[in-house]
Amino acid sequence: MKGSLCLAAALALSAVSVHAQSALKTEARTVSLSLDGSFDRYGESRSDELRAGLEFECASELKLGRSALDWNLEAYYDYARSDTDGAVTNANSAGLDLAKILLSRWKGTELEVIKPYLLAGVELTWLTEPDEEGEKVSSRFLSPTVGAGLEIKLNKRASLNAEFRQNMEGGARRIAGVTLGLTYAIFGADEEEPAKTEKAADEKKN
């Protein structure tokens, strides 16, 4: 728990620190909708997950030497269900990714199609699970979350995402999984192309 909190704080503080010290390329700000899900079945065991979110680009082109990062925030709702031999567990979660840090440039090379990222945040979960007698037991808990993923750009508005995420609780409260999803920019995407054009013109002058 303490280690995950430290990681979340370190990611958030590093983004803020770079944000304060760097000259930012802030022309391209976007607001995006995301939908992610997964389905897994092994014998009589089955698990399903669906997550919907709203993502905000906070800062673009946070310089880190010859590399650069993008810093996003995302608020989301997640529903997960697992069924093992008839014992069904449901988890409804509302969360906030405080630091979704994407690598946008690596050693001077722009990553325009595939961007790896790390994330850290916090999640409030309502859990319903069976006890030893088969009765339903409900609980609620707050937990830090960490994860990593890849964003694959399809066009100026749409991206595919492959992501691993888990909370840092133990036992039956540990919720982890890999999801695939789609992100679509509803605001700001049209500004990205002019921003790239201006950037290329600046580099040509220099």
Secondary structure, 3 states (H helix, E strand, C coil): CHHHHHHHHHHHHHHHHHHHHCCCCCCCCCEEEEEEEEEEEECCEEEEEEEEEEEEEEEEEEEECCEEEEEEEEEEEEEEEEEECCEEEEEEEEEEEEEEEEEEEECCEECCCEEEEEEEEEEEEEEEEECCCCCEEEEEEEEEEEEEEEEEECCCCEEEEEEEEEECCCHHHCCEEEEEEEEEEEECHHHHHHHHHHHHHHHHHC
